[in-house]
Structure formats: structure tokens, C-alpha cells
Amino acid sequence: GDAARQLKERLAPLAGELLGCAPGEVIFAAGEACAPVCEQGMQTHISLAELAQKAFRRNLNLAAEGWWHVPPLDFDPQRGHGEAYFAYSFATQAARVAVDRVSGMARVLKVIAAHDVGRAVNPAGIEGQVEGGVAQGVGWALSERVVQDAEGGVASANLSTYGVPGASEAPAVETLIVEAPHPEGPLGAKSLGEPAIIPTGAAVLAALRAATGAPVTALPVSPADLLPFLEAPHV
């Protein structure tokens, strides 16, 4: 908002010149700059894309840096009481899994992920964020295990022993974008970083319980956790 206001003030004089009105009369809306009343023979509106091109040709600075801070929050970190965040993101994910009856190995086939993003400023970026978050969540659910030695040191200290999943283990992801704009967010947008990862582990865990009957409650889930609850294969 702060950066956009700076650009608006910078572009208004040029827009007024092109539209035949005073800079303060220019209305910026719906991707255009418009003049409510203009000089005879002058155009009444111009797209922001065209206005930006004309500004560039005149060497107008089209870069701006803004500053924003979250509203004051009433939160007591010692007791954990109050509002820790000014806006909350909501998400729901469902997973489809397959489990090998002989080995107990599980694989996530597909994840359907519905995320409230406030306002989808960049839908393609949202899909990429969710797909990446789901891939990380699958690793958290099935393979990424932190092993500590007797002294508390991390024994799984490299990728070969930690269990990061590869690209071939990433499931298909169907992203459902839900828009519930937040008044404090940029254009109503909410965050979508960790929310793309957090539900995946729970969704995979629930799917494994439904598929096998194993009362798994901790992540990651290993074949040893599932094998006692799998039926013997038919010969």
C-alpha cells in the first residue's frame, strides 16, 4: 500500500496531462487512470500499462519501496494468552495413499489441498507454493526422521541418512484456491508459507489409519508401524 501510494503520486501528474485534468482529479481504478471531467478532445481514460510505458519513456522512476507493520497485538508470550497474529490462514488437505502389504511401504498418490489465501494475487505462484509445501509434508510424514545419539547430538546429520524424498516420490497435487480477503493484507492477501506444509502430515496420517487400521499417531510413519496391521497377501 505504501509503495503503491508513492507510485500513484508519481504517475498522477502525467496522467492528468494526458487526460486533460488536474493530477488530484485522476481516478485510479480497475487497471486504468480515469478523468471525471477532461478538456474537449482529450481521452477520458488510459490503461495503467500504457501509462507506465509513457512514464518509462519520460524517465520517470517506476520503482518504489514501502513499509508496513502489523497492527498492535495484545499477546502475553509468558502465558500464551491473547492474539498472536492479526490474520489467520485456513487450509484443508486430503490424501490418497497406497500401502504395500508385503513390505509395509507407503506411498502418497494424490493430495487435494484447499487453501484460504485471502486474495489470490498470483494464482500460479500459489499452486507452486502448495505443491512444494505438500512435497515437504510428505517427507515429514513418511521419511524425514531426526535421530539423536545418547548425548543429544543429531545422528542423522546428512541427507543420505535423514530421508528427504526425491521428485519421484512427490504426489499429484490438486490445489483449490479459496479467497476470503483480509482487510489488513496487501490487496486482501494472507500468508501461504507454512500453511502449505502443516496439514499434509495429518492428512497422510489419517489416510494411513483409514487404509490399514494402524493406530499411528506420530510422524514419520515407518513400514514397521504398519506391517502388524496388514493382512497377509493371498497366494
N, C-alpha and C positions, 0 to 999 in steps of 0.2 A: 504494500500500500504506500509506504513512504517513497520508494523508488518510483512507483508509477506516478505519484503526485508530482515528483520532480520533472519527469518526462512530459507530463501533461502541461505544466507551466512553461516548459521549454518549447513545446510544439504549438501552443495556443497562438502566439503572435503570427507564426507562419500560416496557420490555419485561417486566422482572421483575415490576413492579407489575401489569401487565395479565395476566400468565401465572401469577401466584401463586408466584414463586420468587425466589431471590436474584439480583441482577444478574450475579454471577460464574457462575451456573449456566446462563444463557441461551446457547443454541447458535445461531449464525447460519450457515445453510447452505441452499442450493438456493432462494434467494429468500425465505426465511422466518426468523423468530425462533422458536425452539422451547424448551420447558421439559422436561427429562428427568423431573422429578417436580414436580407442581404441587399447590396446595391443591384440596381437593374442590370440584367445581362450577366450577372455572376452566378456560378453554380451554387447550389444550396447545400451540397454535402460532398465529402471526399472520403475514400476509404483510408483507414489507418495505414495500410500497406503502401498506398500511393503517397500519402503524406510523409511517411518515413523515407521513401525514395527521394522525394523533393528535398527533405531536410538533409539527407546524406549528401546530395549534390551541392548544397549550400554550406557544407562542412559543419552542420550543427552536431553537437555532441549527443549521441543517442545512447550513451551508457550512463546509468545512474546506480548508486549504491544506497540502499535503505537500511533502516534499523527498526527492529521491533522487539518488544519484550513481553513475556506472558503477563497477564493481569495479576495483581496481588492475590496470593492464596493464603487461606487460613489453615495451615497444616502444622501439627506438632510431631516432628520426627521421633521424639523420645517415646511418645505413647502410641504413635501411629494413628492419630485421630485427625480428622479434618479432610480438606480437599488437597490431594497431592498433585492433581493435574487439572487444567482448566477445560480440557476437551478429552473425550474418551472415544477410542475406535472400537468397533464391534466386528466380530467375524464368526463365521460358522464353516467348518470343514467336515466333509465326509470322505472316508477312504474305502476303496475296494482292494482286498488283499487275496493272495493265493499262498497256501502253505503246503509244502511237500510232505506227504505222510511218512515217508521213509526217513528223510534227513531232518525234518523239522524246520527246514529253511523257509523263511517267509519273504514274500516279495510284494511290494505295493504296486498295484496295476494302474490305479487311477485315483486322483484326488479332486473332488469338486469343492471349490473354495469360494465362498460368498463373503465379500468384504465391504464394510461401510467405509468409504474413503472421503466422505463429506462432499466434495466436488471433484469429479474426475478431470483434472487439468490436463493430464497426459495419459489417455487410456492404454496406449501401447506400453508406456513405462510402468503402469500399474500391473499389467499382465506379466511383464518381465520380472517385476519385484515379487509377485506372488509365486511365479514358477521357481524363482531362485530360493525363496523362503521355504517352499514346500520341499524342494530337494534337500535343503539343510535339515528340515524337520524329519525327513525320512532317515537321514543318518543318525539323528538324535534318537529316533525310535528303535532302530534295528541294529546299529553297528558301532556308534561312537561311544566308547566306554573309557572313562578315565580310571586307570589302575594306579593305586598308590602302594608304595612299599611300607615296611614296618615303621619307618621313621617319618612317614607322611610325605615322602618325595613322590613325584609323578613318575611312574614306571613306563607309562605309555607316552613317551616323550617325543615320538616322531610319527609321521603319517602312516608308516607301514604297520605300526602296532596300535594306532588309535582307531582306525577303521572308518575313514572318510569315504562315503560312497562315490563311485565313479559315475560318469554320464550315462552309462548303460543301465544303471540302477535307478535313474530318475523316472518317476511315473508320468503318465499323461496327466495334464492339469487342465481342468475347465474352470476358468475364472468368471465369477459372477460379480459385476460391479454394482454396488448399492450406493446411491447418492442421498445423503442426508446432510446438507450443508451446515457448517457451524459458523455462527456469526463472527467469531474471532479469528477464524482461519483464513489464509490467503485465498480469495475467491470462494471461501467456504470449505476449503480442503482440510482434511485431517491427516494424521501421520499414517504411514504404511511401511514400517520397517520391521520391527519385531512382531507386530500383529500377523505378518505373513508366515512366521515360523511357529509361534506359540501353539496354535490349535492343532498342528499336524501330528505331534506326538500323541495327543489324546485321541485324535480320530483314528490313527493306526492302532492304538491300544484297544479301542472299542471294537474295531473291526476284527482284530485277532481274537478277542474274547468271544465275539459272536460266531466266528468261524470254527473255533476249536473247543470252546468251553473252558479254556485255561484261565484261571483267576489271576491273570497278570496285572500287577499294579505299579511296577517300576520300569523305568527305561534305562538302557536299551533292553529289548526283549531278545533273548537268545534262543536257538533251537532247543537247548536243554530245558528251557522254560515251557516249551510247547509239546515236546515229544511224549511225555507221560499222558497227555490228554488226546492223542491222536489214535484213531483206530488202525489196527494192523491192515496192510494192503491185502486185497483179495488176490488169491493165487489162481 
